[in-house]
Amino acid sequence: MAHMQISRGTSAWLLQAKDFLIEARRLKPGPARNELREVARVLREIAELEAESASGSGRAKTS
């Protein structure tokens, strides 16, 4: 089982994702557990996007 390492600069999104995953692990397999895992996945994506925009490495989309 993988463990998330949390540093001082960790985003609030990642901390929330970690909490959702901890709660999901307490539940038996099923829809409620899957929903918590999905929420955690989305929160990690938001944290990743936030980090990209903060670092200025995000690519501008052109039409």
N, C-alpha and C positions, 0 to 999 in steps of 0.2 A: 504494500500500500504506500503510495507516494504521500509525502508530507510537504505542505507549503511552508516555505521559509519566509518570515515576515521581517522586513527591515524597518528602520526608523522612517524612511521615506515612502512607506507603503501607502497606497491609495486607500481611501475609505471604501471604495468599491470592492477592492480585494479583501478587505477585512470583513465586509458584509458577505461576500461570496464564501469565505472560509466559515463564517457562522452558519450559513445555509447548508453547507456540506456536512458540518458537524451534526446539525439537526437531522439531515437526511440519513446519516449513518445510524441514528437512533431508531429509525422507523423500519418496519418490515418492508421487503420489496413490494412495490405496488404503485398506483397512480400518485399518491401523495408524495412518496419518496422521489419518484421521477420528476414531479413538478419542482420540488426543491432543487434537484440537481440541475434542471433546465434554467431555473432562475440564477443559480450560481454561475452557470456557463455564460449567460448573458451579462452578468455583472463583471465577469473577467474580460469579456469583449469590450465593455464600456471602459474599463480601466486601461485596457490596451490602447484604445482610441484616444483616451484622455492623455496618456503618456506620449503618444505620437504627436498630438497637437501641441503639447507643452514643450516638447523638445524641438519642435519646428521641422521634424523629419517627415511629417505627413505630406504626401504628394497632393498637389492641387489637381482636381478633376477638370478636364477641359471637354467642352462639348464639340 
